[in-house]
Amino acid sequence: MELAALVVLGVVLVVAASILWSTLRTGMPPMPSIGRAPEAMLAMVPESPAGAIADMGSGWGTLAIRFARRFPHKRVVGYEVSFFPWLVSVLLARLMRLENLRFYRRDFREADLEGVTVLLCYLMPGGMHAVQQRLVDDPGSVRWVISHCFALRGHEPEAVKELPDLYATPVYCYRYQ
């Protein structure tokens, strides 16, 4: 095998191992929000939210980027623990010159939600439970929780939109507090 092919294979293995490690550690893989979900989530946010927007588990940054572009005068933050998805997010935000967008390599359970009024989630059930616990412990200024696919147990959503896909994937909108 050529040296270049070995280097590429090595890089792919390191990236895959890193993502696997963070997935095993958190129980949540870095999944991009694709298809019609981001548009449905954007439509559920108040026209001009009062405070900042936080993507809880921002993965590759695709959802946070869409929100930063839609709301250029609002602070948008993304929290991701997996190194390579976080790095891609940071690079994309810089390339796109999105001054209102910041990505932090931090577990969202430890994130500073001061001034955040909208939480965005595309998390597995365990992650949604962690969001719910976080809102019980320190709801701060959060007023809206918008979740792609997974519900907040024990909470009645204000709205549910089923996407026109094979699974009729739900997008939930919760008004909190």
Secondary structure, DSSP 8 states (H G I E B T S, - for coil): --HHHHHHHHHHHHHHHHHHHHHHHHS-------TTHHHHHHHHS-SS-SSEEEEET-TTSHHHHHHHHH-TTS-EEEE--SHHHHHHHHHHHHHTT-TTEEEE-S-GGG---TTEEEEEE---HHHHHHHHHHHHH--TT--EEEEES---TT---SEEEE-SSTT--EEEEEE--
